[in-house]
């Protein structure tokens, strides 16, 4: 029996590429959407996309999700019961200077996704939220039972808004939605604006690394393969109306509507200085460090409570940081060596 068709937005992005690649390997058909914007190196996005275009059962559309009519035309053309929405304007610091990019993509674009899913009766919408929604929270680990009413960046505010918008559609139109709060995803083909990628580049080029909050930060680094495993585990299990099998205590992560939210992380925060030391060993080079105060919009620590995802789906991240970083470093050296030879 053939696997169903899955529509992925942001398919040329880091998580979208890896997810699409795995689904195609498993026999699914994938409809991919991406606008290939230049927030970071568009050549990297095209390189990811080229890996997918060589595969059977993959169709790609260069479309901006802020354009409702183009988006709707794709949904009319393809029968896709499951939608995985990963397209978004990412980055905390970028939002300080480019707020309207977040409004267009993360608010208008997400509203368009909800509406086309409603119109075409999608059976399950899985969408990317972020650990950034926890903002000024101090209780650790971060739990989906916690209030997330104090975001510290516009990016985080748009992701919180996405969760509220999704709940509205789940409640009013019975659209099953699952939000995933990602925690610092890393690995091969990653995003150049992420710290692990930028640090690797600067160490190899003998350039200084800016270390914020004087290095007193922790992140719950989650390897990309573990993220993909988690998404695939929930594909065929949309939340149900009045989900009595869920947690007994009422909280904002689920309701009587077909709606739920999960943290998806490694559940093992790593101190920034330990992370840099691991990277130095893998690269065989010392980093030149410049210590600076905390950046506006940054969070001192992220730490995912993944008990709900483990209880409901058996999610268990398997990749230690050293192993995952080694895979990234090997990819980085190969990719940029090949790029320099072109």
C-alpha positions as CSV (number, residue, x, y, z in Angstrom):
1,X,0.0,0.0,0.0
2,X,1.4,3.4,-1.1
3,X,2.2,5.9,1.6
4,X,0.1,9.2,1.6
5,X,1.2,12.5,0.1
6,X,2.6,15.0,2.6
7,X,2.9,18.7,2.0
8,X,5.9,20.5,3.6
9,X,6.4,24.2,3.7
10,X,10.0,25.5,4.1
11,X,11.2,22.3,2.3
12,X,14.5,23.9,1.3
13,X,15.2,24.9,4.9
14,X,17.3,22.9,7.3
15,X,14.5,20.8,9.0
16,X,12.3,20.7,5.9
17,X,15.1,19.2,3.8
18,X,16.0,16.5,6.2
19,X,12.3,15.6,6.9
20,X,11.5,15.5,3.2
21,X,14.5,13.3,2.4
22,X,13.5,10.8,5.1
23,X,9.9,10.7,4.1
24,X,10.8,10.1,0.4
25,X,13.1,7.3,1.6
26,X,10.2,5.8,3.5
27,X,8.0,5.8,0.4
28,X,5.9,8.9,0.9
29,X,5.2,11.4,-1.8
30,X,6.2,15.0,-0.9
31,X,4.9,18.3,-2.1
32,X,7.5,20.9,-1.2
33,X,7.0,24.7,-0.9
34,X,9.6,27.3,-0.3
35,X,10.3,30.9,-1.4
36,X,14.1,30.5,-1.3
37,X,14.6,33.9,0.3
38,X,18.0,35.3,1.1
39,X,17.8,35.6,4.9
40,X,20.9,33.3,4.7
41,X,22.9,31.9,1.8
42,X,20.3,31.0,-0.9
43,X,22.9,28.8,-2.5
44,X,22.8,26.5,0.5
45,X,19.0,26.3,0.2
46,X,19.3,25.5,-3.5
47,X,21.9,22.8,-2.8
48,X,19.5,21.1,-0.3
49,X,16.7,21.4,-2.8
50,X,18.8,19.9,-5.6
51,X,19.3,16.8,-3.4
52,X,15.5,16.4,-3.3
53,X,14.8,17.2,-7.0
54,X,16.7,14.2,-8.0
55,X,14.2,11.9,-6.2
56,X,11.0,10.3,-7.4
57,X,7.7,11.3,-5.8
58,X,8.8,14.9,-5.1
59,X,7.2,18.0,-6.5
60,X,8.4,21.5,-5.7
61,X,6.8,24.9,-5.9
62,X,8.6,28.2,-5.4
63,X,5.9,30.1,-3.5
64,X,5.8,32.6,-0.7
65,X,3.2,31.4,1.9
66,X,2.2,35.1,2.4
67,X,0.6,34.7,-1.1
68,X,-2.8,33.1,-0.3
69,X,-3.9,32.6,-3.9
70,X,-0.7,30.8,-5.0
71,X,-0.8,28.6,-1.9
72,X,-4.4,27.7,-2.4
73,X,-3.8,26.7,-6.0
74,X,-1.2,24.2,-4.9
75,X,-3.7,22.7,-2.4
76,X,-6.3,22.5,-5.1
77,X,-3.9,20.6,-7.4
78,X,-2.6,18.1,-4.8
79,X,-4.5,15.9,-2.4
80,X,-2.4,16.0,0.8
81,X,-4.0,14.9,4.0
82,X,-1.0,15.8,6.2
83,X,0.6,19.3,6.2
84,X,3.9,20.0,7.9
85,X,4.4,23.7,8.2
86,X,8.1,24.6,8.7
87,X,8.3,27.8,6.7
88,X,8.9,30.9,8.8
89,X,11.1,33.9,9.2
90,X,13.6,32.6,11.8
91,X,16.2,34.2,14.0
92,X,15.8,36.2,17.2
93,X,18.4,39.0,16.5
94,X,17.2,39.6,12.9
95,X,13.7,40.4,14.3
96,X,15.2,43.5,16.1
97,X,15.8,45.2,12.7
98,X,13.4,43.5,10.3
99,X,10.1,43.2,12.2
100,X,7.8,43.2,9.1
101,X,9.5,40.1,7.7
102,X,8.1,38.3,10.8
103,X,4.7,39.8,10.4
104,X,4.5,38.7,6.7
105,X,5.8,35.2,7.1
106,X,5.0,34.1,10.6
107,X,1.6,35.8,11.0
108,X,0.1,36.4,7.5
109,X,1.7,33.3,6.2
110,X,0.5,31.1,9.1
111,X,-3.0,32.5,8.8
112,X,-2.9,31.5,5.1
113,X,-1.8,28.0,6.0
114,X,-4.6,27.6,8.5
115,X,-7.1,28.8,6.1
116,X,-6.1,26.5,3.2
117,X,-6.0,23.6,5.6
118,X,-9.5,24.4,6.7
119,X,-10.8,24.9,3.1
120,X,-9.2,21.6,2.0
121,X,-10.1,19.6,5.1
122,X,-6.6,18.6,6.0
123,X,-6.5,15.7,8.5
124,X,-3.4,16.9,10.4
125,X,-1.5,20.2,10.5
126,X,1.9,19.9,12.2
127,X,3.6,23.3,12.6
128,X,6.9,24.6,14.0
129,X,6.8,26.6,17.2
130,X,9.9,27.4,19.2
131,X,11.5,27.1,22.6
132,X,11.8,30.9,22.3
133,X,8.1,31.2,23.5
134,X,9.3,30.5,27.0
135,X,10.9,34.0,27.0
136,X,11.5,35.3,30.5
137,X,10.5,32.1,32.2
138,X,12.9,31.0,34.9
139,X,11.5,27.6,36.0
140,X,13.5,24.8,34.4
141,X,13.1,22.6,32.6
142,X,10.6,24.4,30.3
143,X,7.3,22.5,30.3
144,X,4.3,22.8,28.1
145,X,2.3,23.4,31.3
146,X,4.1,26.6,31.9
147,X,2.7,30.0,31.0
148,X,4.4,31.6,27.9
149,X,3.0,35.1,28.2
150,X,6.3,37.0,28.4
151,X,8.2,36.6,25.1
152,X,11.5,38.6,24.9
153,X,11.7,38.9,21.0
154,X,9.3,39.5,18.2
155,X,10.2,36.1,16.8
156,X,9.0,34.5,20.0
157,X,5.8,36.6,20.0
158,X,4.9,35.4,16.5
159,X,5.4,31.8,17.5
160,X,3.2,32.2,20.5
161,X,0.7,33.9,18.2
162,X,0.8,30.8,15.9
163,X,-0.1,28.6,18.8
164,X,-3.1,30.8,19.6
165,X,-4.2,31.0,16.0
166,X,-3.9,27.2,15.6
167,X,-6.1,26.7,18.7
168,X,-8.8,29.0,17.3
169,X,-8.9,26.9,14.1
170,X,-8.9,23.7,16.0
171,X,-11.8,24.9,18.2
172,X,-13.9,26.6,15.5
173,X,-13.3,24.3,12.5
174,X,-12.1,21.0,14.1
175,X,-8.8,21.3,12.3
176,X,-6.4,18.9,14.1
177,X,-3.2,20.8,14.9
178,X,0.0,19.8,16.6
179,X,2.6,22.4,17.5
180,X,6.2,21.5,18.1
181,X,8.4,23.7,20.2
182,X,11.9,23.0,18.7
183,X,15.0,23.4,20.9
184,X,18.2,24.5,19.1
185,X,18.3,22.0,16.2
186,X,21.7,21.4,14.7
187,X,23.4,19.1,12.2
188,X,24.6,18.7,8.6
189,X,23.0,21.1,6.1
190,X,22.2,23.4,9.1
191,X,21.5,27.2,9.2
192,X,24.5,29.5,8.9
193,X,23.0,32.0,11.3
194,X,23.0,29.4,14.1
195,X,25.9,29.6,16.7
196,X,27.4,26.2,16.1
197,X,27.6,26.9,12.3
198,X,29.0,30.4,12.7
199,X,31.5,29.3,15.4
200,X,32.8,26.5,13.1
201,X,33.3,29.0,10.3
202,X,35.1,31.5,12.4
203,X,37.3,29.0,14.2
204,X,38.4,27.5,10.8
205,X,39.1,31.0,9.5
206,X,41.0,32.0,12.7
207,X,38.5,34.8,13.4
208,X,37.1,35.9,16.7
209,X,34.0,34.4,18.2
210,X,31.5,36.7,20.0
211,X,30.5,34.9,23.2
212,X,27.4,36.6,24.8
213,X,26.6,36.9,28.5
214,X,30.3,36.2,29.0
215,X,29.7,32.6,28.2
216,X,27.2,32.0,30.9
217,X,24.5,30.4,28.7
218,X,23.1,26.9,28.2
219,X,21.3,25.4,25.2
220,X,19.3,22.2,24.8
221,X,21.0,21.1,21.5
222,X,18.9,18.6,19.5
223,X,20.4,16.7,16.6
224,X,18.4,16.9,13.4
225,X,17.9,13.1,13.0
226,X,16.2,13.0,16.4
227,X,13.9,15.9,15.4
228,X,12.9,14.1,12.2
229,X,12.2,10.9,14.2
230,X,9.9,12.8,16.5
231,X,7.9,14.4,13.6
232,X,7.5,11.1,11.9
233,X,6.3,9.5,15.1
234,X,3.3,11.9,15.3
235,X,2.4,12.0,11.6
236,X,-0.5,9.6,11.7
237,X,-1.8,10.6,15.2
238,X,-3.7,13.9,14.9
239,X,-5.1,15.1,18.3
240,X,-8.7,14.2,18.8
241,X,-11.7,16.2,20.1
242,X,-11.8,15.9,23.9
243,X,-8.5,13.9,24.1
244,X,-9.2,12.0,27.4
245,X,-6.0,10.0,26.8
246,X,-3.9,13.2,27.4
247,X,-2.6,14.7,30.6
248,X,-5.2,14.9,33.3
249,X,-4.3,18.3,34.5
250,X,-5.7,21.1,32.3
251,X,-2.9,23.2,30.7
252,X,-2.3,25.4,27.6
253,X,-0.7,22.6,25.6
254,X,-4.0,20.9,24.8
255,X,-7.8,21.5,25.2
256,X,-11.1,19.9,24.3
257,X,-10.4,20.9,20.7
258,X,-8.3,18.7,18.5
259,X,-5.1,20.6,19.4
260,X,-1.9,19.9,21.2
261,X,1.6,21.2,21.7
262,X,4.8,19.3,22.5
263,X,8.4,20.3,23.4
264,X,10.8,18.5,21.1
265,X,14.4,18.7,22.4
266,X,17.3,16.6,23.8
267,X,16.4,17.2,27.5
268,X,20.1,17.8,28.3
269,X,21.2,21.4,28.3
270,X,24.9,22.0,27.5
271,X,26.9,25.0,28.9
272,X,28.1,27.2,26.1
273,X,31.7,27.0,27.1
274,X,31.6,23.2,27.1
275,X,30.0,23.3,23.7
276,X,32.9,25.5,22.4
277,X,35.5,23.2,23.9
278,X,33.9,20.2,22.2
279,X,33.9,22.1,18.9
280,X,37.6,23.1,19.3
281,X,38.5,19.4,19.8
282,X,36.7,18.3,16.7
283,X,38.2,21.0,14.6
284,X,41.7,20.7,16.2
285,X,41.9,24.4,16.6
286,X,41.5,26.8,19.5
287,X,38.8,29.5,19.3
288,X,39.7,33.2,19.7
289,X,37.0,34.4,22.1
290,X,35.5,37.8,22.7
291,X,33.2,38.0,25.7
292,X,30.3,40.3,25.5
293,X,27.1,41.2,27.5
294,X,23.8,39.4,26.8
295,X,22.2,40.3,23.5
296,X,18.7,41.8,23.5
297,X,16.1,39.1,22.9
298,X,18.4,36.2,23.9
299,X,17.6,33.6,26.6
300,X,20.1,32.6,29.1
301,X,19.1,28.9,29.2
302,X,16.8,26.5,27.3
303,X,15.9,23.1,28.7
304,X,13.1,20.9,27.3
305,X,10.8,18.9,29.4
306,X,9.9,16.2,26.9
307,X,7.9,13.9,29.3
308,X,4.6,14.4,27.3
309,X,6.2,13.5,23.9
310,X,7.9,10.5,25.5
311,X,4.7,9.3,27.2
312,X,2.5,9.7,24.1
313,X,4.9,8.5,21.4
314,X,8.0,7.0,23.0
315,X,10.1,9.9,21.7
316,X,13.7,9.4,22.9
317,X,16.6,11.5,21.4
318,X,19.6,9.3,20.8
319,X,22.4,11.5,19.6
320,X,25.0,12.9,22.0
321,X,26.3,16.4,21.3
322,X,29.9,15.2,20.5
323,X,28.6,12.7,18.0
324,X,26.2,15.1,16.4
325,X,28.8,17.9,16.2
326,X,31.3,15.5,14.6
327,X,28.8,14.7,11.8
328,X,28.2,18.4,11.3
329,X,31.9,19.2,11.2
330,X,32.5,16.4,8.7
331,X,29.7,17.7,6.5
332,X,30.9,21.3,6.8
333,X,34.5,20.5,5.7
334,X,33.2,18.4,2.7
335,X,30.6,20.9,1.6
336,X,32.8,24.0,1.6
337,X,35.8,22.1,0.1
338,X,33.6,21.1,-2.8
339,X,32.1,24.6,-3.0
340,X,35.6,26.1,-3.2
341,X,36.5,23.7,-6.1
342,X,33.5,24.7,-8.2
